């Protein structure tokens, strides 16, 4: 068979998914795609050439597109978005191609594309051909629509008749909301000219499915039924989007009798009716259907592939027996029944959309995207990554360029496995503040559960999702494995973690002591939750524990975490655990297990609490502190902190509140970097394990260590001192970071309280002999620490266990 050159028009996820499927065709030679995205620019195929063409897809670009197609021997054109179809690209190619070479366009002509371009037209078409749909009325006058809304008692749906980027459907719950929606569409023109006409329908409440039908105007074939997730938030909450994920086939429409009814009462009458009315449909007809007590009714028609449904249904085509390029070509040439088309009915596909934080409202662009294709390949889970809102920048990097950035799809033998696989793969796709729903296919699982149970109340009915918990475990397995060290079992999912002391190098059990520490992060978590930044507090959790171990001379060996929430959000939990894993890697401490607890009613919204436990080992003769060896004149060294760390946050939050400072505002104390208040406050606690262990292995000079947490210098240092000695701290011997001075000044914090609350720039205090401090300081500095000689030990007498000297109160907070 002759080799085929194909032109795909469009640059989104739908078009990238079509391109990926065409790469499986044995009859395709070249694929051209207009504009393209960051993913299509990086495709490399052994036998098919992929070329990104710098031509647009608007009506004014049609002449250039036709010229390009002729010059490059294109035989098949596939328009992806609806607008070129509505603008008449099929007609343009048909009536202006004078080259003598046939160019088939897989899509409807302008007359047929009105089925999507005008909802009033499509509703009248359904009424004419007795296709089941909601009761409706069309309006082009505001006052008439307003009067109708006031006259009805049932709930309604208001639809802008024209194209509104998938967002022109409003579902008010009250008369007041309905009037506001009407005003937005017809008066304020929220959707532009798309709202010049509207459709007001009776609200229908049921499961929605999508049927994609390939047609040549006479014959047709259906792809597996899929289900989209339009709302931005889990449990179908929040604003409407272009689609946050999909899966296929949906068990909600698995009954052969239901599928036959959809075919007989909706799909066939639509294809036949369009032909009878003089505009036979060629291309892919997308039919949105709602099921009311098992009865299917049409919600809307689209005249092109849906996004993200396309990403889920196309991988289900059996590429061993079906050449999709030839199917599209046959449909465009009116001979669909001449080619083989087969779906693999043993497979399920799930697609999760990764969006920019803030979508569908304001969001950032130009954030670098990293996809670890090798790690995804190693999963061996039949996973693909499709680009949508991305671009290939001048620096040769793929960056974000839209609200819906990427789609990750996994194909498996059952739906649950497909869902689990796709969320595991998402761990290896990253960009700044990526956002995704964590409950794609949740309605399918509820449907399956309802089919197998009668009136039993399940654990999930009470608000606890065991499936989500299991899915989280699958999601974080790779994170846990990344913390593996000698002696640790890096697998999770059992009832506990195991550790082999002998493998870790502690061969003499009689001389080895186990040391444990347990702690939390405190109210710093509230800032994380209010700012939706969750990937740093896990580091804090590890730091609070391992720093407490190392002050006793112990090497941290393994860690366990506890995460409790009212409603498990897998994305939040995953970000938290990623921080825990990072903290464990920094401290060479294996994450061997943990517990995730979903407790409805205990925590509101996305609030959660956490705790951690670290276990370490130390030889008896290396235990710290060495109280008996301490004496007057011993030097106190301070290791610099990275900011607030994890103490004082109740005071911090109060000062932020009193000063009416927003968490997303520029941090006023940050003069060298642009950071928000939240980002600056959430800089994680510094972990001092590796440098301290390096010093302990190099010299016996360290007599004691104090981790500066709640209580500040003045209350933590005495914990490692003998009763007859005190720590004298010389203020001014180290730089106090601006963040502490800002909070002290703007909270009018008394100086005594300041040193009992904040670490003031010193995260760890180290006590050494005066003769040894230069050597110790050098080793710490070589390990990357900022080290300051901040004081010495003195006779305690009637003094406090630690006190700060040389403080000038009148200029204390100046910076």
C-alpha positions in Angstrom: 0.0 0.0 0.0 1.3 3.5 -0.9 2.8 5.5 1.9 0.5 8.2 3.3 1.3 11.8 4.3 -1.0 13.2 7.0 -1.7 16.8 8.2 -3.1 17.2 11.7 -4.5 20.7 12.4 -4.3 21.7 16.0 -1.7 21.8 18.8 -3.4 20.4 21.9 -3.7 17.1 23.8 -6.4 15.7 21.5 -4.1 16.3 18.5 -1.1 14.8 20.2 -3.1 11.7 21.1 -4.3 11.3 17.5 -0.7 11.7 16.3 0.5 9.0 18.8 -2.0 6.6 17.4 -1.1 7.3 13.8 2.5 6.5 14.7 1.3 2.9 15.0 0.1 2.9 11.3 2.2 0.8 8.9 1.0 3.0 6.0 1.9 6.4 7.2 5.1 8.0 5.9 5.0 11.6 7.3 2.8 13.4 9.9 2.7 17.2 9.7 1.1 19.0 12.7 0.3 22.7 12.7 2.1 24.7 15.4 2.5 21.7 17.6 3.4 21.7 21.3 6.4 20.8 23.5 5.6 17.1 23.1 5.2 17.0 19.3 8.5 18.9 18.9 10.4 16.1 20.7 9.0 13.0 18.9 11.4 10.7 17.3 10.2 7.7 15.3 12.3 5.1 13.5 10.2 5.1 10.3 7.6 8.0 10.4 8.8 11.6 10.1 7.0 14.1 12.4 7.2 17.7 11.3 5.8 20.7 13.2 4.4 23.3 10.7 4.4 27.0 11.7 0.9 27.7 10.2 -2.2 28.6 12.3 -5.6 27.0 12.2 -7.9 30.0 11.7 -9.9 30.8 8.7 -7.4 33.2 7.3 -4.8 30.4 7.4 -6.9 28.0 5.1 -5.2 29.1 1.8 -1.7 28.6 3.3 -2.7 25.2 4.7 -4.1 24.0 1.4 -0.9 25.2 -0.4 1.2 23.4 2.1 -0.8 20.2 1.7 -0.5 20.3 -2.1 3.2 21.0 -2.0 3.9 18.2 0.5 1.7 15.6 -1.1 -0.7 15.4 1.9 -3.5 12.9 1.2 -5.3 13.1 4.6 -6.1 16.2 6.7 -7.4 15.8 10.2 -8.8 19.0 11.9 -8.7 18.6 15.6 -10.5 21.6 17.1 -14.0 22.6 16.4 -13.4 26.1 15.1 -11.8 25.3 11.8 -14.6 22.8 11.1 -17.3 25.4 11.9 -15.3 27.9 9.8 -15.6 25.5 6.8 -12.1 24.1 6.3 -13.6 20.9 4.7 -15.5 23.0 2.2 -12.4 25.2 1.5 -10.2 22.2 0.7 -13.0 20.6 -1.4 -13.7 23.6 -3.6 -10.3 25.1 -3.9 -8.0 22.1 -4.5 -7.1 22.5 -8.2 -4.0 20.4 -8.0 -5.5 17.3 -9.4 -4.4 15.3 -6.4 -7.2 14.2 -4.0 -6.9 15.5 -0.4 -9.3 13.9 1.9 -10.4 15.8 5.0 -11.6 13.8 8.0 -14.3 16.0 9.4 -17.8 17.5 8.7 -18.5 20.4 6.3 -19.6 23.7 7.6 -23.3 22.9 7.4 -22.9 19.7 9.4 -20.5 21.4 11.9 -23.4 23.7 12.9 -24.5 20.7 15.2 -21.8 22.0 17.5 -21.7 25.6 16.4 -25.3 26.2 17.5 -27.0 24.5 20.4 -30.3 25.9 19.3 -29.9 24.3 15.9 -29.0 20.9 17.4 -31.9 21.0 19.9 -34.3 21.7 17.1 -32.7 18.8 15.1 -33.2 16.4 18.0 -36.8 17.5 18.3 -37.4 17.0 14.6 -35.9 13.5 14.5 -37.4 12.3 17.9 -34.0 11.9 19.5 -34.4 11.8 23.3 -33.2 15.0 25.1 -34.2 17.4 27.8 -37.2 19.7 27.4 -36.0 23.0 26.2 -36.7 26.5 24.8 -34.5 28.7 22.6 -34.1 32.4 23.2 -32.4 35.3 21.5 -34.1 38.0 23.6 -33.1 38.6 27.3 -36.5 39.7 28.5 -38.3 36.6 27.0 -35.7 34.3 28.6 -36.1 36.1 32.0 -39.9 35.7 31.8 -39.5 32.0 31.1 -37.2 31.4 34.0 -39.7 33.1 36.3 -42.5 30.9 35.0 -40.9 27.5 35.6 -40.7 25.6 38.9 -38.1 23.0 38.0 -34.3 23.4 38.0 -32.8 24.5 34.7 -29.6 24.5 32.7 -28.6 27.6 30.7 -26.4 27.1 27.7 -24.7 29.6 25.4 -25.7 28.5 21.9 -22.4 29.2 20.3 -18.8 28.0 21.0 -17.7 28.9 24.5 -14.5 26.8 25.0 -16.4 24.1 26.9 -17.5 26.6 29.6 -20.8 27.9 28.3 -23.0 25.6 30.3 -24.3 27.1 33.6 -26.3 25.1 36.2 -27.9 27.4 38.7 -29.4 26.0 41.9 -31.8 28.9 42.6 -33.9 31.5 40.7 -31.4 34.2 41.8 -28.5 32.2 40.4 -30.4 31.6 37.2 -31.0 35.4 36.8 -27.3 36.1 37.4 -26.3 33.4 34.9 -28.7 34.8 32.3 -27.3 38.3 32.9 -23.7 37.0 32.6 -24.4 35.3 29.2 -26.8 37.7 27.4 -26.0 41.1 29.0 -22.5 41.1 30.2 -21.5 38.8 27.3 -19.3 36.6 29.4 -18.9 34.2 26.4 -19.0 36.9 23.8 -21.2 36.3 20.7 -21.7 32.6 21.8 -24.3 34.0 24.1 -26.4 35.9 21.5 -28.7 32.9 21.6 -29.3 30.6 24.5 -30.9 27.3 25.3 -32.7 26.8 28.6 -33.2 23.2 29.4 -34.8 21.2 32.2 -32.0 20.1 34.5 -31.3 16.4 34.4 -29.4 14.6 37.2 -27.7 11.4 36.3 -24.5 9.8 35.1 -23.0 11.4 32.0 -21.1 9.4 29.3 -19.6 10.2 26.0 -19.9 8.2 22.8 -17.5 9.0 20.0 -18.7 7.8 16.6 -16.7 7.5 13.4 -18.9 8.1 10.3 -18.6 8.5 6.5 -22.2 9.9 6.3 -23.8 6.5 5.8 -22.1 3.8 7.9 -20.6 4.4 11.3 -18.7 2.7 14.2 -18.7 3.6 17.9 -15.7 3.8 20.1 -16.0 2.5 23.7 -18.2 4.7 26.0 -16.1 7.0 28.1 -16.7 9.4 31.0 -15.1 12.8 31.5 -14.5 14.8 34.7 -15.3 18.5 34.1 -15.1 20.0 37.5 -11.7 21.2 38.8 -12.0 19.5 42.2 -12.4 16.1 43.6 -15.9 14.8 44.1 -16.9 16.9 41.1 -16.7 20.2 43.0 -15.6 23.7 41.9 -15.5 25.4 38.6 -16.0 23.8 35.2 -12.9 23.1 33.1 -12.2 21.6 29.7 -11.8 18.3 31.4 -9.6 17.0 34.2 -9.5 13.3 33.2 -11.4 10.5 31.7 -11.6 6.7 31.5 -13.0 4.1 29.1 -14.9 2.0 28.8 -17.1 3.1 31.6 -18.9 0.3 33.5 -21.8 2.7 33.8 -22.6 1.9 30.2 -21.3 -1.6 30.0 -24.8 -3.3 29.6 -25.0 -4.4 25.9 -28.8 -3.7 26.0 -28.1 -0.1 27.0 -25.4 0.3 24.3 -27.8 -1.0 21.7 -30.5 1.4 22.9 -28.0 4.3 22.6 -27.2 3.1 19.1 -30.9 2.6 18.0 -32.4 5.7 19.6 -29.6 8.3 19.4 -26.6 7.5 17.2 -28.3 5.9 14.2 -31.2 8.5 14.1 -28.6 11.3 14.3 -26.4 10.0 11.4 -29.5 9.1 9.3 -31.2 12.4 10.1 -28.2 14.5 9.1 -28.1 12.7 5.8 -31.8 13.1 5.3 -31.6 16.8 6.0 -28.9 17.3 3.4 -25.7 17.5 5.4 -24.3 13.9 5.9 -21.9 13.7 8.7 -18.3 12.8 8.0 -15.7 12.6 10.7 -16.1 11.9 14.4 -19.4 12.8 16.1 -19.1 13.3 19.9 -22.4 12.7 21.7 -22.7 13.7 25.3 -25.4 11.5 26.9 -27.0 11.5 30.4 -28.6 8.3 31.8 -31.9 8.9 33.7 -32.9 5.7 35.4 -31.2 3.8 32.6 -32.8 5.8 29.8 -30.2 7.7 27.6 -30.8 11.3 26.6 -28.6 13.6 24.6 -27.0 16.5 26.4 -25.1 17.9 23.4 -23.2 17.1 20.1 -19.7 18.0 19.3 -18.3 17.5 15.8 -14.8 16.5 16.7 -12.8 14.3 19.1 -13.3 15.3 22.8 -10.4 16.1 25.0 -9.4 14.3 27.2 -11.8 11.4 26.1 -9.6 11.0 23.0 -6.6 10.2 25.1 -8.5 7.3 26.8 -10.4 5.8 23.8 -7.8 5.8 21.1 -5.4 3.5 22.9 -8.2 0.9 23.1 -8.2 0.4 19.4 -6.5 -2.8 18.4 -3.5 -1.5 16.4 -2.6 -5.0 15.3 -5.7 -5.3 13.3 -6.7 -1.7 12.7 -4.8 1.0 10.8 -6.4 4.2 12.1 -5.0 6.3 9.3 -6.7 4.1 6.8 -10.0 4.2 8.8 -9.9 8.1 8.8 -9.1 8.1 5.1 -11.9 5.6 4.3 -14.4 7.7 6.3 -13.4 10.9 4.5 -13.8 9.1 1.2 -17.2 7.7 2.0 -16.2 4.0 2.2 -15.8 3.3 6.0 -17.3 -0.1 5.6 -14.3 -1.1 3.4 -11.8 -1.1 6.2 -11.3 -3.2 9.3 -12.0 -1.5 12.7 -11.6 -3.4 16.0 -11.4 -2.4 19.6 -9.6 -4.4 22.3 -12.5 -5.1 24.6 -10.2 -6.6 27.3 -8.5 -3.3 28.1 -9.3 -0.2 30.1 -7.6 3.2 29.9 -7.5 6.1 32.4 -6.3 9.6 31.6 -5.4 12.2 34.3 -4.9 15.8 33.3 -2.0 17.7 35.0 -3.0 21.3 35.2 -1.2 24.6 36.1 -2.0 25.7 39.6 -4.9 28.3 39.5 -6.6 26.8 36.4 -9.3 27.4 35.2 -8.7 30.9 36.4 -5.3 32.7 36.4 -2.2 30.5 36.2 1.5 30.8 35.5 3.2 29.9 32.2 6.8 29.1 31.2 7.5 26.7 34.0 9.9 23.9 33.0 8.5 20.4 32.6 10.5 17.3 33.4 9.3 13.8 32.3 11.4 10.9 33.4 10.5 8.7 30.5 13.0 6.0 31.6 11.4 5.7 35.0 8.0 5.5 33.4 9.3 2.8 31.0 10.7 0.9 34.0 7.2 0.8 35.5 6.2 -1.5 32.6 2.6 -0.2 33.0 1.7 0.8 29.3 1.8 4.5 30.1 1.8 7.4 27.6 2.2 11.1 28.2 0.4 13.5 25.9 1.2 17.2 25.8 -1.5 19.9 25.6 -0.6 23.3 27.0 3.1 23.1 26.5 5.7 24.6 24.2 9.3 24.1 23.2 11.1 27.3 24.1 14.2 29.0 22.6 16.4 27.4 25.3 15.4 23.9 24.1 13.3 23.2 27.1 9.7 22.1 27.3 7.7 24.5 29.4 4.1 25.1 30.4 2.0 27.2 28.0 -1.6 26.6 29.1 -4.0 25.7 31.9 -4.3 22.0 31.1 -0.6 21.1 30.6 -0.3 17.3 30.1 -2.4 14.2 30.1 -1.0 10.9 31.5 -2.8 7.7 30.3 -2.4 4.1 31.3 -3.9 1.0 29.7 -4.4 -2.1 31.8 -6.6 -5.3 32.0 -8.9 -3.8 34.6 -10.0 -0.3 35.5 -8.6 -0.3 39.0 -5.2 -1.3 37.8 -5.3 1.3 35.1 -6.1 4.0 37.7 -3.4 2.8 40.0 -0.8 2.7 37.2 -1.6 6.2 36.0 -1.2 7.8 39.4 2.1 6.0 39.9 3.4 7.3 36.6 2.4 10.9 37.6 5.2 10.8 40.2 7.7 11.0 37.3 6.1 14.0 35.5 6.8 17.3 37.2 6.5 21.0 36.9 6.0 23.9 39.3 2.8 23.4 41.5 1.3 20.8 39.1 -2.3 20.1 40.0 -4.5 17.1 39.2 -7.6 15.4 40.5 -7.0 12.3 42.5 -10.3 10.7 42.0 -10.6 10.0 38.3 -13.0 7.1 37.7 -14.6 7.5 41.2 -18.1 7.3 39.8 -17.3 4.0 38.1 -16.2 2.5 41.3 -19.3 3.7 43.1 -21.4 2.2 40.3 -19.7 -1.1 40.6 -20.1 -1.1 44.3 -23.8 -0.2 44.0 -24.3 -3.2 41.6 -22.8 -5.6 44.1 -24.4 -4.4 47.3 -27.9 -3.7 48.4 -28.5 -1.3 51.3 -25.3 -2.0 53.2 -23.5 1.1 54.5 -19.8 0.9 53.5 -16.7 2.4 55.1 -16.6 4.9 52.1 -20.2 6.0 52.9 -18.8 7.2 56.3 -16.2 9.3 54.4 -13.3 6.9 54.4 -11.9 5.6 51.1 -9.8 2.5 51.5 -9.3 2.5 47.7 -7.8 6.0 48.0 -5.5 4.8 50.8 -4.3 1.9 48.7 -3.9 4.2 45.7 -1.7 6.5 47.8 0.5 3.5 48.8 1.0 2.7 45.1 1.8 6.3 44.4 4.5 6.6 47.1 6.3 3.3 46.6 8.9 4.8 44.3 9.5 7.6 46.9 10.0 5.1 49.7 12.4 3.1 47.5 14.5 6.2 46.9 15.4 6.3 50.7 16.8 2.8 50.8 20.0 2.3 52.8 22.0 -0.6 54.2 19.9 -2.5 56.7 16.5 -1.3 55.6 13.6 -3.0 53.7 12.5 -0.3 51.3 9.1 -1.9 50.5 5.9 -0.7 52.1 2.3 -1.8 52.4 2.7 -4.4 55.2 2.2 -4.0 58.9 5.6 -2.6 59.9 9.2 -1.8 58.8 12.2 -4.0 59.3 15.8 -3.0 60.0 18.9 -5.1 60.3 21.5 -3.4 62.6 24.2 -5.8 61.5 23.9 -4.8 57.9 24.0 -1.2 58.9 27.5 -1.8 60.5 26.5 -2.2 64.2 28.0 -5.7 64.8 28.3 -5.6 68.6 24.8 -5.5 69.9 26.0 -5.3 73.5 27.8 -2.0 72.9 25.0 -0.6 70.7 22.1 1.5 72.0 18.9 2.3 70.1 17.7 5.9 70.4 14.3 7.1 69.4 12.7 10.5 68.8 9.1 11.5 68.0 7.8 14.9 67.1 5.5 16.8 64.8 5.6 20.0 62.8 3.0 22.1 64.7 1.1 25.0 63.4 3.5 25.5 60.5 1.1 23.0 58.8 -1.6 25.6 58.8 0.4 27.9 56.5 1.1 24.9 54.2 -2.6 24.1 54.1 -3.7 27.7 53.6 -1.2 28.3 50.8 -1.6 24.8 49.2 2.2 24.1 49.4 2.7 20.7 50.9 6.0 19.4 49.6 8.2 21.0 52.3 6.6 20.2 55.6 7.6 16.5 55.2 11.2 17.6 55.3 10.4 19.5 58.5 8.9 16.4 60.1 12.0 14.4 59.4 14.3 17.2 60.5 12.6 17.7 63.9 13.2 14.0 64.7 16.6 13.2 63.2 18.2 16.4 64.6 16.9 15.3 68.0 18.6 12.0 67.5 22.0 13.3 66.3 22.3 15.6 69.4 22.7 12.3 71.3 25.5 11.2 69.1 23.2 8.7 67.3 23.1 8.0 63.6 19.5 8.0 62.3 18.6 4.6 60.7 14.9 4.6 59.9 11.8 6.7 60.0 8.1 6.2 60.2 5.4 8.9 59.5 1.8 9.4 60.5 -0.6 11.5 58.3 -4.1 12.2 59.6 -6.8 14.0 57.7 -10.6 14.4 57.4 -10.7 13.6 53.7 -7.7 11.9 52.0 -6.5 14.0 49.0 -4.0 11.8 47.3 -2.2 14.8 45.7 -1.7 16.5 49.0 -0.7 13.3 50.8 1.8 12.5 47.9 3.4 16.0 48.1 3.7 15.6 51.9 5.3 12.1 51.6 7.6 13.4 48.8 9.0 15.8 51.4 9.4 13.1 54.0 11.3 11.0 51.4 13.5 14.0 50.6 14.2 14.6 54.3 15.1 10.9 54.7 17.5 11.1 51.8 19.2 14.2 53.2 19.7 12.4 56.5 20.5 9.0 55.1 17.6 7.6 57.0 15.4 4.9 55.5 11.6 5.5 55.3 10.4 2.0 56.3 6.7 2.7 56.9 3.9 4.9 58.2 0.2 5.3 58.7 -2.3 7.3 56.8 -5.5 7.9 58.7 -8.7 9.3 57.2 -11.0 10.5 60.0 -14.1 12.4 58.8 -15.2 15.0 61.4 -11.8 15.3 63.0 -10.3 17.7 60.5 -12.1 20.3 58.2 -11.4 20.8 54.5 -7.9 19.9 53.5 -6.5 20.2 57.0 -4.3 17.5 58.3 -1.9 16.7 61.1 1.3 14.7 61.1 3.8 13.0 63.4 7.0 11.2 62.9 9.3 8.7 64.7 13.0 8.3 64.0 15.1 5.5 65.4 18.9 5.6 65.5 21.9 3.8 67.0 24.9 4.9 68.9 27.8 3.0 70.5 27.7 3.4 74.3 31.1 5.2 74.5 30.0 7.8 71.9 26.8 8.9 73.6 26.3 12.7 73.9 26.3 15.0 75.9 29.6 14.4 77.7 28.5 16.4 80.7 31.4 15.3 83.0 33.9 16.7 80.5 32.4 20.2 80.2 34.0 23.1 82.0 34.0 26.9 82.2 35.6 28.4 79.1 34.3 25.8 76.6 33.2 27.3 73.4 29.7 27.4 72.0 29.5 27.2 68.2 26.3 28.0 66.3 25.3 26.4 63.0 23.2 28.7 60.9 19.5 28.0 60.4 17.6 28.3 57.1 14.9 30.5 58.6 12.1 30.0 61.0 12.4 26.1 60.9 9.4 24.6 62.7 9.0 26.6 65.9 7.2 29.8 66.8 4.5 29.5 64.2 1.5 30.2 66.5 3.2 33.6 67.1 4.2 33.9 63.4 0.6 33.3 62.2 -0.8 35.8 64.7 1.7 38.5 63.6 0.8 37.9 59.9 -2.9 38.2 60.8 -2.5 41.4 62.8 -0.5 43.0 60.0 -3.1 41.9 57.4 -0.3 40.3 55.4 -1.5 37.8 52.7 0.4 34.5 52.3 0.6 35.1 48.5 2.1 38.6 48.9 5.8 39.4 48.4 7.6 38.7 51.7 8.6 42.2 53.0 11.7 40.8 54.7 13.1 39.1 51.6 15.4 41.7 49.9 17.5 39.5 47.7 14.9 37.0 46.4 11.3 37.2 45.2 9.4 35.0 47.6 5.9 35.0 48.9 5.2 35.1 52.6 4.1 31.5 52.5 7.2 30.3 50.5 9.6 32.1 52.9 7.8 30.8 56.0 7.8 27.3 54.6 11.5 27.0 54.0 12.1 23.6 55.7 14.1 23.0 58.8 17.8 22.4 58.1 19.0 18.9 58.7 22.4 18.8 60.4 22.8 15.0 60.5 25.5 14.4 57.8 27.9 17.3 58.9 27.6 16.4 62.5 28.3 12.7 61.9 31.2 13.8 59.8 32.7 15.8 62.7 31.9 12.9 65.2 33.8 10.5 63.0 36.8 12.9 62.5 37.3 14.0 66.1 36.2 13.4 69.7 36.0 17.2 70.3 32.2 17.6 70.5 31.0 17.6 74.1 27.4 18.4 73.5 24.8 19.5 71.0 21.5 21.3 71.3 18.8 21.4 68.6 17.3 24.8 68.7 13.5 24.3 68.4 10.6 25.5 70.5 12.1 27.5 73.4 14.9 29.0 71.3 18.5 29.2 72.4 17.8 30.0 76.0 15.7 27.0 76.7 17.3 24.3 74.5 21.0 24.8 75.3 20.6 24.0 79.1 19.3 20.6 78.2 22.8 19.4 77.3 24.7 21.2 80.2 25.5 20.2 83.7 23.6 22.0 86.5 26.6 24.1 87.6 27.3 25.6 84.1 25.4 28.1 82.0 25.7 29.2 78.4 26.6 32.8 77.8 25.6 33.9 74.3 27.2 37.0 72.9 24.6 38.8 70.7 26.1 40.2 67.5 28.5 37.3 66.9 26.3 36.0 64.1 23.9 37.6 61.6 20.3 37.4 62.6 18.2 36.9 59.4 15.8 39.7 58.4 12.8 37.4 58.8 13.3 37.2 62.6 13.7 40.9 62.9 10.6 41.6 60.8 8.4 39.4 63.0 10.0 40.8 66.2 9.4 44.4 65.1 5.9 44.0 63.6 4.7 41.9 66.5 6.3 44.2 69.0 7.7 41.0 70.6 9.6 41.5 73.9 13.3 40.6 73.5 13.0 37.9 76.2 10.1 36.3 74.4 12.0 36.6 71.1 14.9 34.4 72.3 12.4 31.9 73.9 10.4 31.6 70.7 12.7 31.8 67.7 16.0 30.2 66.7 17.2 33.7 65.6 19.4 32.2 62.9 21.0 29.4 64.9 19.6 25.9 64.3 22.1 23.9 66.2 24.5 24.7 69.1 27.7 22.8 69.5 29.9 22.7 72.6 33.6 22.1 72.2 36.8 22.7 74.1 38.4 26.1 73.4 41.5 24.4 72.0 39.4 22.3 69.5 36.8 24.8 68.2 38.9 26.0 65.2 39.3 22.3 64.0 35.6 21.6 64.4 34.6 24.9 62.8 36.8 24.0 59.7 35.2 20.6 59.3 31.7 22.0 59.5 32.5 24.7 57.0 34.0 22.1 54.6 30.6 20.3 54.9 28.8 23.4 53.8 27.6 24.8 57.1 27.7 28.4 58.3 29.5 28.3 61.7 29.8 31.1 64.2 31.5 31.3 67.6 28.5 32.6 69.6 29.5 32.1 73.2 31.0 30.1 76.0 30.2 28.2 79.2 30.4 30.1 82.5 29.6 29.3 86.1 25.9 29.2 86.6 25.5 30.6 90.1 22.2 32.5 90.1 22.1 32.9 86.4 19.7 31.3 83.9 20.9 28.1 82.2 21.4 30.2 79.1 21.3 33.9 78.7 22.0 36.4 75.8 24.5 39.2 76.5 25.3 42.4 74.7 21.8 43.1 73.5 21.1 46.7 72.5 17.3 47.0 72.9 16.9 50.3 71.0 18.3 48.9 67.8 17.6 45.2 68.2 15.1 44.9 65.4 16.7 47.2 62.9 17.9 45.8 59.6 
